[in-house]
Amino acid sequence: MRFFNTLLLVLFSYISWSQSAGLLQPKLDKILNKNIFETSNISLSVIDLETKKELASHRSKKVLSPASSLKLFTTYSSIITLGKDFKFQTIIAYTGKLLDEGTLEGDLIIKGGGDPTLGSDKVKGSRDFVELKRHIKEVVIRSGIKCIHGEIVIDESIFDSYPVAPSWQWNDLGNYYASGAWGVNIHENQYYVYFNNRNIIGNRPTIHSVSPKVPRLNLSNEIVVDSSHTGDQAYIFGGPYNYDKRIVGTIPQGNGPFSIKGSLPDPPYFLGYHIKKELDKANIQSRGYKTRLRTTKKDKLTPIDTIFSPPLGEIAKKANVESNNLYTESMLKMLGLKKVGQGTGQNGLATIIRLLRKYKINTKKLKFHDGSGLSARNLIHSYSIARFLAGIADDLGREECLKYLPKGGYTGTVRGLFAKSKAKGKVWLKSGSMEGVQSYSGYIKTKSGKWVSFSIIVNGFTEKHKTVRPYLEKIITTIFSEA
């Protein structure tokens, strides 16, 4: 009798699960057939973390642009490969001989380690720009250096010389989110332009100031004041090493000053300028400053300090929560350096592709162009993301994986989701968006207690993002309720 009751219980559970699983696909199909998606390409995949089976799908092998959902590949691959406790290192050193009276017969070297948080106030454990300058000055003073007969050399040779992906759009490059990853990154590789926006609509506002100072920067101001509700519609044109920038678009009318952010033309050169100024204040004179793309082997370095970044785990979390392109591009090049021996984006991507193959993902049809998703030429399907997340959950542990993702309805770029849904607090996900692109990828603890990974990518819609997002939120909520 006991065996019979157990059999009935198992059979009942199976029937209940089958009915529930059977409802998921048709309910998703109903949403996906809405008119709003009529002109769009959609790729959707839902995978059971335990069995690795796909529970629901819609063209899950259709390659599309994932935007910032691609950051999941870079951040988790970095955690797996480098370890969550890995730290970027910036070395302060000198060449030549330090004489007894404090004269350095050589150069002061700041040897970059690709640290994306150097001089940033965004990540706990990193000195902000002002504190960093002061710290380097104090290190030089403590070392006994009172005069530098050589130069201040900013060595950026750890990574390749070109900081941005070749396929990034020209209209992005001058803006803060497209600064790229350099061998020496500083102050998030960005500067602020402050405008006086107390002006008549249609008039040109004056530039109040630029902070911090960027030597040689020349700004052509073509901004116009618009009504107060229009928000920041200003764009800066001009890529790496280009100091002549055009600022076009509009800023909202207000009480000012209003700021926008630009990408530094040459972060290593910018750091050299400011370190020279800081040492001048302490009467530590030098012949000047310069950057270096190649390490000179004949130089024997005498280290005087090492500046460590916060742990990689903290940087990865920040990258996903705030969708920081600089952090992921720096991680990508560090992956290439550690696994292949050269700090390039292509070598980093090769490392990611090898990990995807480990998880039985066919990478032949996938196209990677960067580590952040800013390139519109990235072509990835939802199955590859969902399957990757399922594999990572096995290798890192599910709870560890959740630490590096924002929680839907609470944090980051997805804090506005699930306001009226029972899925709130049960979904950990990364968002991605650019013109005509919206994606969400992550993990869900479903209503039934099942854990699934998922990815949904939509390309080619002409409606506004705020119109499309509620439908994608409904899809995620349906997965939560029915999987």
Secondary structure, DSSP 4 states (H G I P E B T S, - for coil): -HHHHHHHHHHHHHHHHHHHHHHHHHHHHHHHTSGGGTT-EEEEEEEETTT--EEEEESTT--B--GGGGHHHHHHHHHHHH-TT---EEEEEE-SEE-TTSEEES-EEEE----TTTB-SSSTT--BHHHHHHHHHHHHHHTT--EESS-EEEE-TTB-S--S-TTS-TTTTTBGGG----SS--GGGEEEEEE---S-TTSPPPEEEEES--TT-EEEEEEEEE-TTS--EEEEE--TT--EEEEEEEEE-SSS-EEEEEE-S-HHHHHHHHHHHHHHHTT-B-S-EEEESS--TTPPPEEEEEEEPPPHHHHHHHHHHHT-HHHHHHHHHHHHHHHHSSB-HHHHHHHHHHHHHHTT---TT-B---SSS--TT-BB-HHHHHHHHHHHHHHH-HHHHHTTSPBTTTSGGGTTTTTTSTTTTSEEEEEEEETTEEEEEEEEE-TTS-EEEEEEEEE---S-HHHHHHHHHHHHHHHHHH-
